[in-house]
């Protein structure tokens, strides 16, 4: 059984650490000089957000485990702050990609997993999502691939090649 591991991009983690550090340092100095209550609350919230960015980027920077593992039978997505998610290739209908853009600049890339037989979840978001977004009832989950050290097209081709044998069996 061949396993392919994908690790976090250390360069992107280092850039995120530097940006979060600069903003945290700047917000701290602006907050020390200001005496207005509303601005202090806003600066405190922004400080906490960028402080979390520092912690998250340090977790990614010093992480030795892979973020994604592709075997012959399944995909294992290891989240930094949650337990891993596993999907068998025999349950997958197809994979598709989507990009989030802000003013024409790509900010995030996702790979969506469309299952053959989606599970009936009692989660409120999973019950409301098909009403808000068409064709989302069979999408079980998505994973962001920006922090993984691989190109979207290469990973998508690898995943599509893994589900081909299972789709030929079911025909």
C-alpha positions as CSV (number, residue, x, y, z in Angstrom):
1,X,0.0,0.0,0.0
2,X,1.6,3.2,-1.2
3,X,1.1,6.4,0.9
4,X,1.7,9.9,-0.4
5,X,2.1,12.5,2.3
6,X,1.7,16.3,1.8
7,X,3.2,18.6,4.4
8,X,2.6,22.3,5.3
9,X,4.4,24.9,3.3
10,X,7.0,26.3,5.6
11,X,7.5,29.5,3.4
12,X,3.8,30.4,3.7
13,X,3.9,29.7,7.4
14,X,6.9,31.9,7.8
15,X,5.3,34.7,5.8
16,X,2.1,34.4,7.9
17,X,4.2,34.5,11.1
18,X,6.0,37.7,10.0
19,X,2.8,39.5,8.9
20,X,0.9,38.5,12.1
21,X,3.9,39.6,14.2
22,X,4.2,43.0,12.5
23,X,0.5,43.6,12.9
24,X,0.4,42.4,16.5
25,X,3.4,44.6,17.4
26,X,1.9,47.6,15.7
27,X,-1.5,47.2,17.3
28,X,0.1,46.9,20.7
29,X,1.9,50.2,20.3
30,X,-1.1,52.0,18.9
31,X,-3.2,50.6,21.7
32,X,-0.8,51.8,24.4
33,X,-1.0,55.4,23.1
34,X,-4.7,55.5,22.7
35,X,-7.2,56.3,25.5
36,X,-10.6,56.0,23.7
37,X,-12.6,53.0,24.9
38,X,-14.2,52.0,21.6
39,X,-10.9,52.1,19.8
40,X,-9.2,50.1,22.6
41,X,-11.9,47.4,22.3
42,X,-11.4,47.2,18.5
43,X,-7.6,47.1,18.8
44,X,-7.9,44.4,21.5
45,X,-10.0,42.2,19.3
46,X,-7.6,42.8,16.3
47,X,-4.6,42.1,18.7
48,X,-6.2,38.8,19.7
49,X,-6.9,37.8,16.1
50,X,-3.3,38.4,15.0
51,X,-2.0,36.8,18.1
52,X,-3.9,33.6,17.1
53,X,-2.3,34.0,13.7
54,X,1.1,33.9,15.3
55,X,0.2,30.7,17.3
56,X,-1.3,29.0,14.2
57,X,1.7,29.9,12.0
58,X,4.1,28.5,14.7
59,X,2.0,25.3,14.9
60,X,2.3,25.0,11.1
61,X,6.0,25.9,11.0
62,X,7.1,23.3,13.6
63,X,4.7,20.6,12.5
64,X,6.4,17.4,11.6
65,X,3.2,15.4,10.7
66,X,1.6,15.7,7.2
67,X,-1.5,17.8,6.6
68,X,-2.8,15.3,4.0
69,X,-2.2,11.7,3.3
70,X,-3.4,9.9,0.2
71,X,-3.3,6.1,0.2
72,X,-4.7,3.6,-2.3
73,X,-8.0,3.3,-0.4
74,X,-8.6,6.6,1.4
75,X,-7.7,10.2,2.0
76,X,-6.8,11.4,5.5
77,X,-6.9,15.1,6.2
78,X,-5.1,16.1,9.3
79,X,-6.3,19.4,10.7
80,X,-4.0,21.4,12.9
81,X,-6.5,22.0,15.8
82,X,-9.0,19.1,15.2
83,X,-8.9,15.3,14.8
84,X,-8.2,13.8,11.3
85,X,-11.0,13.2,8.8
86,X,-10.9,10.1,6.6
87,X,-12.8,9.4,3.4
88,X,-12.7,6.2,1.4
89,X,-12.3,6.4,-2.3
90,X,-15.1,3.9,-2.9
91,X,-17.5,6.5,-1.4
92,X,-16.3,9.4,-3.5
93,X,-18.2,10.4,-6.7
94,X,-15.8,13.2,-7.7
95,X,-13.5,15.9,-6.6
96,X,-13.9,19.5,-7.7
97,X,-12.0,22.7,-6.9
98,X,-13.1,26.2,-6.1
99,X,-11.2,29.5,-5.5
100,X,-12.1,32.4,-3.3
101,X,-11.2,35.7,-4.8
102,X,-11.1,39.2,-3.5
103,X,-10.9,42.0,-6.1
104,X,-9.7,39.4,-8.6
105,X,-6.9,38.1,-6.5
106,X,-7.1,34.4,-5.4
107,X,-7.1,34.3,-1.6
108,X,-7.9,30.6,-1.0
109,X,-8.2,27.3,-2.9
110,X,-10.4,24.4,-1.9
111,X,-11.0,20.8,-3.0
112,X,-14.5,19.6,-2.4
113,X,-15.3,16.0,-2.0
114,X,-18.7,14.9,-3.5
115,X,-19.9,11.6,-2.1
116,X,-22.0,9.0,-3.8
117,X,-24.3,8.5,-0.8
118,X,-24.1,11.5,1.5
119,X,-24.7,11.0,5.2
120,X,-27.8,12.4,6.8
121,X,-26.3,14.8,9.4
122,X,-28.2,16.4,12.2
123,X,-25.9,19.4,12.1
124,X,-27.8,22.6,11.5
125,X,-25.4,23.9,8.9
126,X,-25.6,20.7,6.9
127,X,-29.5,20.9,6.9
128,X,-29.6,24.6,5.8
129,X,-26.7,24.4,3.3
130,X,-28.7,22.6,0.5
131,X,-31.4,25.3,0.7
132,X,-28.9,28.2,0.4
133,X,-26.4,26.6,-2.0
134,X,-27.7,24.4,-4.8
135,X,-25.9,21.1,-5.5
136,X,-24.3,21.1,-2.1
137,X,-26.3,18.3,-0.5
138,X,-23.8,15.6,-1.6
139,X,-20.7,17.6,-0.6
140,X,-19.6,16.1,2.7
141,X,-16.6,18.3,3.3
142,X,-13.9,20.5,1.7
143,X,-10.3,21.0,2.6
144,X,-8.2,24.1,2.0
145,X,-5.0,23.4,0.1
146,X,-3.3,26.8,0.4
147,X,-1.1,25.8,3.4
148,X,-0.2,22.4,1.8
149,X,3.0,22.3,-0.2
150,X,1.4,21.1,-3.5
151,X,-0.2,22.7,-6.6
152,X,-4.0,22.4,-6.8
153,X,-4.0,20.9,-10.3
154,X,-1.4,18.2,-9.4
155,X,-3.3,17.1,-6.3
156,X,-6.7,17.1,-8.1
157,X,-5.2,14.9,-10.9
158,X,-3.8,12.5,-8.2
159,X,-7.1,12.3,-6.4
160,X,-9.1,11.8,-9.7
161,X,-6.7,9.0,-10.7
162,X,-7.4,7.2,-7.3
163,X,-11.2,7.2,-7.8
164,X,-11.0,5.9,-11.4
165,X,-10.6,2.2,-10.4
166,X,-13.6,2.5,-8.1
167,X,-15.8,4.2,-10.7
168,X,-15.0,1.4,-13.2
169,X,-16.0,-1.3,-10.8
170,X,-19.4,0.3,-10.1
171,X,-20.4,0.6,-13.8
